[in-house]
Every structure is written in structure tokens, then in C-alpha cells.
Amino acid sequence: MNSDINMGQLFNEELSKEIKEKFYHVDFDPIYNTERLFFDNAGGALRLKSANDMFKKIDELPDCPEHSNRTALWLAEVQEKAMEDLKIIYNVKSGSFLTSLTASMVMFDMARAIIENIPGTNVVTTALEHPSSYDSVCSYAQRQGKEIRVAEANPVTGGVDVENIIKLVDENTCVLNVIYASNMSGAVLDIETIVKEARIKKPDLYIICDAVQHMPHDAVDLQKTPVDAMNFAPYKFFGPRGIGVGYMSERAAKLPHNKLIAKSEGEWELGSPAPAHFAAITEIVNYVCWIGGKFNVSDDRRELYVEGMKRINLHERALMYRMLNGTEKVEGLRKIEDVSVYLDYEDLSTRDFIMAIGFENLDYSQAVVEYEKEGVIVFERVLSSLYSVRMLNTLKIGGAVRISPLHCHTEKDIDKFLVATKKLASLGLAAVADN
Ligand SMILES: Cc1ncc(COP(=O)(O)O)c(C=O)c1O
């Protein structure tokens, strides 16, 4: 491993190639038949072939997993296996899982159960939250007449300082809601310390965590960060769209919520979710364990999963390092004239691979259009968007072009992106010269 923690560790060429082949459409847009670099994975990640193929295979079956014919029983086993795999992902032995159409719907359900039922006169959240958690927590708090306390972000790290959150928590806090990693800056919050310190102030504090952006970049571990609710979105984690997943601790799962009366108190599933989605989750875990198995021999699925996510994280860090610093042949983002890297915190071990940049002479939306002309798909975060404005304000930036590659990308992909970026910067300069 590189001695400089910032440099991460690339997969070797052979593994990188194998990984790329396991994903659909990494280099190509099959609708317009053009080459492209898909660097908008924070919006929806490239799809793992095995997850989507398995989804299709299972979804072709009409059988009801609650019935007793052979194939139905097999589907029930598929679902049970996925429940075990969710325990692997979260590293939990107890608690309940819930699913809905989106991670946002899951978040609203989890926030509601806690805020409507747990005493306390205030709720604590951060300004860096996605609207799904911020708005759910604030709406239910308002309905209950609870004070809303908001921790501002740190514009240097791109995250939220532990102290900023903890100072807002007291014995009257009903719930603390905190994002794991920002979908704007990629900053990973120190959830372990936040949970520990918040529970020093209030030992039985309920804590909600949105792990949607962190889950595809590193392993979470609820043994170390025992929160009461945590969600993720399989479609941002190499799987299909159409499901959001949440974990509820044992005590949170028992709080009053929508459920069929005859079901047990910790049951959150309503109706018949598609077994295909569960099968896809198992394929995601299989895939991460397959990477883990390249570096570690173990019979323990969680151990392989953690190793796989660690390797994904290290590879992405190495790509991030290259994107920022470039090479002798290609200038990195930090060096390209007229390009600014926002929230460019030096310690890359605290950042998931999501980057916010801006051009001196191109506005964010224009830059996204120009990138697409160069075959690069990225996304703009602008003040006019309800999905961005609060985060941009707390991070003290006026907007950003968000760049979010995935571990199936390679150094070559990063270099192509840097060449395109340099061209965009010169386009901006040329436009200024023409005026
Ligand atoms: C951090 C974060 N949380 C929650 C969500 C909501 O996910 P979904 O669209 O599945 O509701 C997103 C989506 O972009 C996100 O980035």
C-alpha cells in the first residue's frame, strides 16, 4: 500500500478490467450509440450486470413468495437470503428492515415513527442533509411543536464538525438526524464520534442516519455506529432503481407505524415487495465479497464484504488523487487554469469520490452541457434547485459541477475527463476573449 494515505491503492490492471466488464454501459451510451464517461454516479450508479440480470430473471416469475408451491418457496428463500445480506451490509444481528419505492419514502416513515413517539422538545439535524431527511425530520417536528436545531457545515472540510452537532444536543433532544456522507462535497462525517458524544449528552438518544451516498463507497458498521435508523438506495449502489431500504434498531422498529395488525410489532414490510429487488441486493453483496476475496481468504461473508468495500474505497481514493493532482502528462483539477475545486479538503481518507468544481468563465449548467458534448456526463448543483440550495448555502458556494465517478473507472478514464476539463476551461477563456 502507498505510504501516503491520500494516494489510496489502485486495483491491478487485470482486476480493474474484470470489474469494468461486470458493469453495464461503463464506456458507452446504448441509447445514442456514443462513447461516454458516466461521472454522475451520485445521481444513480452504473449497474452491476449480475444484479440487473438476476432482477430480470426473478421478476419474470409470477409466483407469490408467501404461497406454498415449489417456486414460491424458492422465492421466499431468495428473500430470506437477502435479509441475511442486509445484516451483512449493516453489520447487525437484530432490528428490522423496511423497504419502499425510494430511500426518501423510507426516510419519511422512519423519521415519523421516531418523532411522533419519542418525547423531547427539540430535534437536531444538519444543514448538509438531503431534503428527504431534512424535510421529513422538520415536518414531523413542526407538527409535534418541537424546536428544530440545525448544525451548519464546515466549508473547509465540506462536512459538519462533530462539535457543531453535539453542542445542539441536550437531554430534551427527541432525535438527532445526521447524513453519513455529503452528496455535494463527498465529505464523510465522523459518525462514530458523533454517536458516542451525542449519547454522552443523552444516553438513550435516538439517531437517524442517511447513508445513501456513503454506502457505495465504504462499509458501514452499526456495531461501531449504533444508530436507530439508517437508509440506503440500491440504485446508487450498483443495483436497480425502484426500492429504498431502511434499517430500524429493535427499539425503533417497535414504535407505532403502519402495519397489518396481526403482524409482529417489529414488522415494517407492508404488502408484497418484489423478490427481484431482494435478489439484486444479494448480487451486490456477492460482488463486493468477490472483490474482497481477491485480497483476503475467509469464510466469513461480512469479513469479505468489508475487505471488498475497503478495496473499492482505496481504488476510488487513488482515482481521486489522480483527478486532483494529475500526472506529468495531464494536468490535475488543482492545476488547470480557471478551474476551482471547491471544498478541496487535503485528507482524502475523509472523502468519498464526489467532487464539486467550478469554471471561472462557464456557468455550472453551461459546463454540464459542454461536458456532454465531450462525452462526459456530470451534474450541476445550483441555487435554484431545492435539492441543492440549503447545502450550497451552508457550504458557502454559489453552485458546483458535481463529478461522481465509480470504482469501475480507471486511470485512463480520469485522464480523459481531465483532458475534457482542460478543453472546457479554454472554451471559457476563448469566450471571454471574444467579448
Ligand atoms: C444523500 C441522499 N439521501 C437521500 C436521497 C434520496 O434517494 P431517493 O431518490 O431514492 O429517494 C438521495 C438522492 O439523491 C441522496 O443523495
The ligand as a Gaussian input file, in Angstrom:
#p B3LYP/6-31G(d) Opt

LIG

0 1
 C      -27.827000      11.710000       0.387000
 C      -29.128000      11.315000      -0.239000
 N      -30.137000      10.919000       0.538000
 C      -31.315000      10.541000       0.016000
 C      -31.530000      10.552000      -1.329000
 C      -32.878000      10.160000      -1.837000
 O      -32.861000       8.966000      -2.522000
 P      -34.162000       8.507000      -3.339000
 O      -34.128000       9.262000      -4.626000
 O      -34.036000       7.042000      -3.518000
 O      -35.345000       8.859000      -2.557000
 C      -30.512000      10.967000      -2.190000
 C      -30.742000      11.022000      -3.641000
 O      -30.019000      11.626000      -4.385000
 C      -29.271000      11.351000      -1.633000
 O      -28.248000      11.750000      -2.389000

